[in-house]
Amino acid sequence: MAKKRGGGLQQALKAAKQSQQQQGGPAAKRQKTTHHQPNNSNATAAHKPKPKPATPQPRQHVEPTIPFSPKDAILLIGEGDLSFAASLASPTTPFDKSDTDDSDDNDDDKEDNQPDKDKNNNKTGRVYGHGCTNLTATVLESSPEELLAKYPHAQQNIDKILSSKKNKILYGIDARKFAPFVKKSSKPREPPTVGAMDRIIFNFPHVGGKSTDVNRQVRYNQELLVDFFKRVVHSLAPGGSIIVTLFEGEPYTLWNIRDLARHSGLHVERSFRFQAEAYPGYRHARTLGVVKTKDGGVSGTGWKGEERAARSYVFMRKEEVSNLVTNVKRKKKKRKAGEESSSEEEEVVDHDNGYN
């Protein structure tokens, strides 16, 4: 049994490494090619017109994408100081557009099957609140005492989460080894038990440590994600999704998260820019805990990860993504033929996408 699991891990890592090599590998090993141009006369260079300064482009506002609804059964893995979970559990709060990063969203990673409208992506900009009442937040630390020793400010987050009776916090949950969250199936064609979670979120997974060996860090984090994907699919409800958020740029792009998930039967349904300001109170938590001063206090000058560009990847079971693509294409064809009204089509597409 161990050999079989190890073989799957090696296969996933091999595929990811091949993809990494096609992209050029780590930045430290990439070779730059300099093309030498013939040296023209100085007179020609002197009369060369100076380029005009670039005209600043107007800033375009991008509304945050919220990939869940308050009624969803949500599982949060590796929650750190629980500030993200506390934001999800908090009541509805006003959302200020002026606080958002208005840089253009990168649409390169979006799939062609993207629905025309996401009901949970609030387009009015008036209110952003989550008020999630079926939330299970998990942390690696074995007890509240160990968590508070690492993140002294976490007590207020614990209180917010547990303010709803159905929300809970589980300690000592390893993303690579946790038991599946399942429920009894109510449909005859399904197995006796199915995954219980509509949305499973793992924000900024990282093994921790301060190694300067990029290749070693990449491999360790790839192993973490491979084990996580294999484990988490058993907790995923039919039609549910797994959302993993990573920082953009190297070394995170070298992890090749798409390839790692594919070996567990998962496929990227879409990706979008993660905007931390859409989650009031959320602060990025270091895997190693807060930065402390020499006298043991908490440093206020630590690195703020929530200010760094990040992207969320939404994974679904491969067959469910295929069905989603087919349904979206069918609805678009019907729309062009005038067989359905616009409002009816949007309702069906949203339902197929799994967001209520």
N, C-alpha and C positions, 0 to 999 in steps of 0.2 A: 504493500500500500504506500509505503514511504517512497519507494522508487518511482511509482507512478506519479505521485505528486511532484517529486523532484524533477521528473522529466517534463511535466507541464510547465514548471517554472522556468527551466532551461530553454524550452521552446519559445516561451513568451519573451524572455530576455534576449534570445538570439534574434528574433524578428525585430524587436525594438532597436537592437544594436545595428542591424543591417539598415534600418530606416535612418538611424543617426549618421551612419557612414555616408549614405546617399546625400544627406544634408550638409556634409562637410566635417562632421565631428565637432569636438570642443573648439572653442574659439582659439585656445592656446596653440592648437596644432594646425590651424588653417593657414594656408600659404597665400600670400597676396602676390599677384602678378602685375608688374609695372610695364606698361607699353611705352617705349621711347619714341617720341615724335621727332621728326627732323627739325633742326634748329633754324628757324627763319631769321631774317635780318632784324636788327633792333629797330630799324625804321618802321618796318611793318608792324611790330609789336607796339610801337609808340602811337601809331595811328589807329590801333584797334579800339573801337568804341567801348566805353565802360558799360558794364551791364547795369540796367536799371534796378533799383532796390525793389524787392518783392512786395507786392501789395498785400497787406494783411487781410486774411480771409475772415469773414464774419463768423463768430463762434456759434456753432449749432448745438442746441440743447438736445441731449439724449436721455429719454426717460429710463430710469432703472427698470430692469426686468426682475420680477419676483416670481420664482419658479414653483410656487406652492400656494395653497389657499389656507385660511385659518382652520378649516374643517378637516384638513388632511391629517392622517396619522404620520407624524414626522419623527424620524430617528436621526439624531445628530451624533456623529462619531468624532472622538478626539477633540472635545470642546474647550480644552485649555481653561481659561478663567471663567467660562460660561457666559461671557458678555453677549455673544451672538444668540445663545439660547434665551437669555434674559430679554433681548430685543424682540425676539419672536413671541415671547409670552406676554410682553407688555401690551397694554390697551392701545387703541388707535390714537395716533398723535399727528399733529400737523406736519406736513413735509414742505420744506422750503426749497424751491427750485434753485435759488441763488447759491445754495451750498454745493451744488453738483459740479462735477468736472465736465465741462461742455465740449471736450474734445470729441472728434468724430469717433463713432464706434467702428470697430474693425469687423467687417462683414465677411472676411475671407473664410472664416471657419463655419459660417452658417450653411446648413444643408438646403438643397433645393426644395425639400418637402416642408419648409417653414410655413405654418399657417399664416393667413393674412392678418389675423388679429389674435392677441392673447388676452383673454378676459381678465387675467390677474395683473397685467401690465397697465396700471392706472394711467390713462392718457390725460386726465384733467390736471394733474399736478396739485390738486387741492389738499388731498389727505393721503398720508401713508401711515398705516398702522398694521399690525399683524394679528395681535390678539389670539395667538394659537393656543388651543385648549386640549390638544391631544399630542403632547410633545414628550419625547423621551430623549433626554440629554445624557450622554455618556462621557466619562473622563477616564484616563489611564490610571490616575492616582487611586490608591486603594481605600481612601477614607476622606471625609471632609477635613480632618485635621491635616492630612498630608497635602490636600489641595490648597488649603489656606496658608500653609507654610510656604508654598511655592508662589501663590497669588494671594497676598494678604487682603486685597480688596474684593475678593470673590463672594464674600458673605452677602452683600447686597444683591448680587446676581442670583444667588441661591434663593433668596427670599422672593424675588420677582417670579422666578420659575415656578416655585411651589405655591404661589398665590392662587393658582387654579388647581382644583382637586385632582384632575385627571393627568396633569403634568407630573413627571417624575425625573429624578436624577439617579443614574446608576454609576457606581464607582468600581474601579478595577476592571474596566472593559478594554481589552486589547483589540485593536482594529484587525488584527491578523488571526484571532483565535475565538472570538465571541460566539456564543450559541445563537442559533437563528431565532428570530422573532416570528412566530407563526400563529395562525388561527385556523379553526375548522372551516373547511370549504362548504359553501352553500349551494354549489353548482354540481350537477351530476357528472359532467365531463372533466372536472378538475380532480386532482389528487385529494385524498382525505384532509390534508392540511396544505395551506398556501401561505406565502409571505404575508405579514400583517402590516407592512409599512408602505404607505403611498409614496413618500419622499424620503430618501436617505441622503444626508448631506455630510460631506467630509471636506471641511475648509482647510486649505493649506497643510496637507499632510507632509510630515517631515520626520525623519528618524532622529533629528537633533545632532549634537556634536559639532566640533569646530575643525574638522579635517579640511586641509587645503588641497587634498587630492580630489580633483573634480570627478575623475572617472570612478573613483571609489564611492563618492557621495551619490553619484548618479545611479550606480548599481544598487546600493543599499536602499535608496528610495524607490527604485523600480521593483525590488523584491517586496517592499512594503505594500505597494499598490497591487501587485499581482496577487498576493495573499488576501488583501482586502477584497478585491473583486470576486475572487473565488468564494470567499466566505459570505459576502453581502447579498449575492443573488438569491440565496435561500430565504432571506428576510423580505424580499421585494414582492409586493402585492401585484397581481395581474394588472397590467397597464401602468404600473408605477415607474418611477424614475430615480436614478442615482445622480446626484450633483456633486462634482468634485471641482474645487476651486484652487487654481495655482497662480503664482506670480507669473507675469509675462517676461520673456527674455531668458537668456541662459543663466544658470544651468537647467532651469525648469523645462524649457522646450526640449532639452536633450533626453528627458524622461520618456518621450514618445507615448504619452498616456493613451492615445487612441489604440495603438498596437497592443498595449498591455491589457486593455479591457476586452479587445476582440477575442482573446483566447479564453475568456470566460463567457462567451456568447453575448457580449454587450456591444452596442453600436452607438456612436454619437448621433443623437437626434438633432442637436443644435448646440451652439455655444454663444455666450454673450459676455460683455464686459461687466465684471463685478464692481458694484459701486457701494462702498462701505457706508456712505452717508445715507443710504436707504434703510439702514438699520440703526436707529437712534440708540446711542449708548454702547455700540459695538467698538471694541478696541482689539487690534491684533495682539495675540498673546504668544510670546516666545515659547518654544518647546521646553527650554531650560528654565523657564520662570522669569520673574521680573528681574531687571537689572538693579543691583544693589550698590550702595555707596560703601566706602571704606569702613564707616561706622555701623554698617548693617541696615541703614535706612534704604528706602526705595528711591532710586534715581528718577528724576523727572526729565532727563535728557536722553532717554533711551530711544532707539530706532523705532519709528512709527510705521509699521507695516501696512496699516490701513490707508496710507497715503501713496502707496506704490501701485502701479498698474497691475491688474489681475484679471483673469478670465475664468469663467465657470463653464464646465462641460457637462451637458445633460446626456446621460446614458440610459438607454432602454434595451430590453431584450431585442435581439436582431429581428426576430419574426414580427414583433410588435411595431418596430420602426418601419418594416416593409409594408405592413397593413396600413400604417399611418400615411405613408407616401401614396399608396393606392387610393385611399379614401380622399385625401386632399386633392389629388389629380382628378378624381371622379367629380368632386364637388365643383372644381373650377370649370370642367367641361359643361356641367349642367348650368352653371352660372352664365357662361357664354351663350348657351342655347336658350336661355331665358326660361328654363323649366322650374327654377325655384327663385324665390325672392331673396334679396341680399341678407335680410335678417335671419331667415331660416337657415341659410347656408352657414353663416358665422356661428350659429348655435350648434350645429352639427359638428363643424370643424373643431370648435373648442372642446366639445365633449370627447371627440376622438383623440384629442391631444392629452386628455387626462386631467386637465385643470378645471376645477369646479368653481 
